[in-house]
Amino acid sequence: MSPVWDYEIEELVIRPLLVNAGFVLSNPANPQYQALETYSQRFGAVCRDSASALRKSSGGEDHLDAVMATSRAIDAFMMDYGRSGLDNVEKSYTRSRE
């Protein structure tokens, strides 16, 4: 039978490490933060408009490249942080064109 512990050793208690994730702009009152937020909203609007335009496809043309680019742009807008996501999209696009 294993012993039942009814106490914890202070040194062994795991506490979360609160770290600022390295975001350079974290103050919404900063003018640079506001400019970046404006660019982000504009990029999101372009992604939305692109997806809407692709839904209205006509003429039976093949829009595979446009669909893939729009899909990756939406993914970058919604999920990725920083330059690494854009680099991955650029590499994928370059490989797909070769």
Residue pairs with C-beta under 8 A, 6 or more apart in sequence:
20 26
23 81
25 32
25 33
25 36
26 33
27 33
28 34
28 37
40 77
43 73
43 77
44 77
46 73
47 70
47 73
47 74
47 77
50 66
50 70
50 73
51 70
51 74
54 63
54 66
54 67
54 70
57 63
65 96
68 96
69 93
72 89
72 92
72 93
73 89
75 85
76 85
76 86
76 89
79 85
80 86
80 88
